Amino acid sequence: MLKQVSTCLGCSSRRVLELLDFGAQPPSNRFIRSGEVSREFHGLRITQCQDCALIQLQDPMPPTMVKSHFDWLTYKEPETHLDNLVEYLSRLPSLTPNARIVGLTYKDDSTLVRFNRMGYANIMRLDLRQDLGLSDSCAGLESIQGAVIEKHMQVLAAQHGAADLIIVRHVLEHSHDPGEFLRAFRPMLSPGGHLVLEMPDCSKFIAVCDYSFVWEEHITYFSPATFSRFARRHGFVVKDLLNYPYPLENSLVAILTPGEQLVQEFSVHEEVALGYRFAESFPIRRNAIRGQLQRLHGEGQRIAVFGAGHLAAKFLNLFDLREIVECVIDDNPNKQGLRMPGSNLPVLGSRKLDEGEIDLCLLSLSPESEKKVLATKQGFLAKGGRFASIFELSPLSLRLG
């Protein structure tokens, strides 16, 4: 029986039901130095609104706990769609040759560069320290989302002038108050200006029950339908909604203008049913993965995970694999010598594979990165090593049986 737990971040409904309680989890970026132990934990609970179907975290980890202790830690987003997106945006009526184009974070830099190459010169990106008041070198999206409030953005509009186009890639889902975050951009937009928001589309991982994508830093999990309802409820007209396909998780791009747009009658039955299925399938999936890996471990197979990111951290911790997996492989020198949060597994370089010390390597990488690893680790395969992926939608997915 699912229990009612909180108020919806999208529509303020009280009919929010808990789907899964993963228990106390560490921040996925809290790598452990030698001699340290994991000390910071917070409950990870995923819920779904029964009125608008938005999937969201209940009582998410506070930003002060989420903030990384390492200033070298950044996150990369898919970018192969950006040429197409910028070409599309250049045709908007507000994009005159002198249009003012503003980006919010470092994630928008590559988009701004593309506009600059097209001849747009009136471009700026907000400064973390001067514009957002964030002086900590470790401050990330968890801190930026809290600085984006309407009163603050009014001040920035007065300082820098109104923008004809504001680009915000992959920040909304980090917001603890997404409605406030969205409304905050209204005073920064010129009349007729557009706000472009990009976020991950959760539809694929919810449909295939891939739990590694649940992350304490992502507070909301939008689909095209749930985002459209959300934007309209918070005073924006959805001019277009673009969905760029990627193998594991699509990129959802919304082009918005301020204004009132009727929230039409809709049915959430199918999306709510997918949420229930996501909840009910977790123990089945967990037992299947643990069972197969435990069997291989019992047969003497040495197992590693490749990629010391938040996806690997969740895979290891949610499925409790610390006694089954030997180590995590990552060629980022900043991560080597540290231990994974929660599981306490060591992070080692990929020469561990070259030396024939691993039999099964589970990839927690994008398909593009998977191909690179396969191309450079032929020696591992020649020695009888095997690669598989932790992701359900990867062609290399670990087949359960």
Residue, then its C-alpha position, 0 to 999 in steps of 0.5 A: m500500500l502506497k502512503q500519502v506523504s507530502t505536497c507536490l512540487g509541481c501543482s501543490s496537490r496533497r495527493v502525493l504518494e511514496l513510491l520507493d524508500f531507498g533508506a539513508q544514502p550518502p551524497s554520490n559525490r562524497f568520495i572518501r579519502s584514505g582514513e575517512v569513513s562515510r558520515e553524511f547520510h540522508g533518506l532517499r525517497i521517491t514519490q509521485c503526484q496522483d493529480c499531475a503525475l510528476i515524479q519527485l523526491q520527498d524531503p530531498m537532501p539539503p543543498t549544504m550536504v549535496k555540495s561537493h567537497f572537490d572543486w574539480l568535480t563537474y558534470k557533462e551533458p549530451e551535446t550532439h543536439l545543440d547544433n540543431l537546437v541553436e539553428y531552431l532558436s535562431r529562427l525565433p522572432s525575438l532573435t534579431p541580429n542584436a538580440r541579447i542572449v544570456g546563459l545561466t551556468y557553465k552548462d550553457d557555454s557550448t550553446l553560447v559559443r554556437f550562437n557567437r559563431m552564427g554572428y550573435a555578439n550580444i552574449m553573456r553568461l552570469d558570473l557565479r560570484q558577481d551575479l549569483g553571490l556564490s564565492d565557494s569554489c565547490a558551489g555547484l548546481e545545488s547552490i545555483q538553484g537556490a540563488v535563482i529567486e525572482k527578487h535577485m533576478q530583478v536586480l540582475a535585469a536592472q544591472h545587465g538589461a533584459a534578455d531576448l533569450i535565456i538559456v538554462r540547461h540542466v538546472l531545473e531538475h536540481s531545484h528544491d522549489p521549481g515553481e519559484f525557479l521558473r517564475a524567477f526568470r520572468p523579470m529578466l525577459s524582454p517583451g517577446g523574449h524566450l526562456v529555453l529550459e533543458m532537462p532530462d526526460c525521465s520516461k525511458f528509465i521509468a519505463v524500463c525500471d532502471y534505478s541507477f538514474v534516481w539521484e539525490e541531486h535531481i529533485t524532479y523527474f519530468s516527462p514531456a507531459t508533466f513538464s507541460r502541465f508544470a510550466r502552464r501552472h506557473g505562468f508560462v506558455v509552452k511555445d514548443l517542446l523538443n525531445y532529442p533522442y539519446p540511447l539512455e535518457n532523452s534531452l527535453v528542451a522547452i521553449l517558453t514565454p511568460g503568459e497564461q495558457l489554459v491547463q486543459e483536462f488531462s488523464v494521468h492514469e498511464e503515467v501513474a501506472l508506470g510509477y506504480r510499476f517502477a515501485e513494485s519492480f524494484p525488489i524483483r530487479r534488485n534480487a535478480i541483479r544481486g543474485q546473478l552477481q553473487r553467483l558469479h562472485g561465488e564461482g570466483q569471478r572478479i567483478a569491477v564497475f567502470g566509471a566512478g560517477h553518481l550512476a555507479a554510486k547508486f547502482l552499488n548502494l541501492f543494490d548493496l553490492r559492496e561485498i560482491v564488487e571488488c573495485v571501481i575503475d576510473d581514469n580520472p586521476n582526481k578520483q584514483g586513490l579515493r573510495m566510493p561513497g557508501s560502498n567504500l570501494p576503491v577507485l583504481g585506474s584501468r590498468k587493473l583491467d590490462e593486468g588481467e585482475i578482473d573477469l567481469c567489468l560492469l560499465s556505468l558509461s554512456p554508449e559513446s563512452e562504452k565504445k571508446v572503452l571497448a576500443t581501447k581495452q581489447g587486451f582485456l577482452a583477449k585475456g577472457g575479460r567480459f564487459a557488460s552494462i549496468f543500464e537496461l537500455s544499453p546493448l551491453s546490458l547485463r542479461l539476467g538469468 
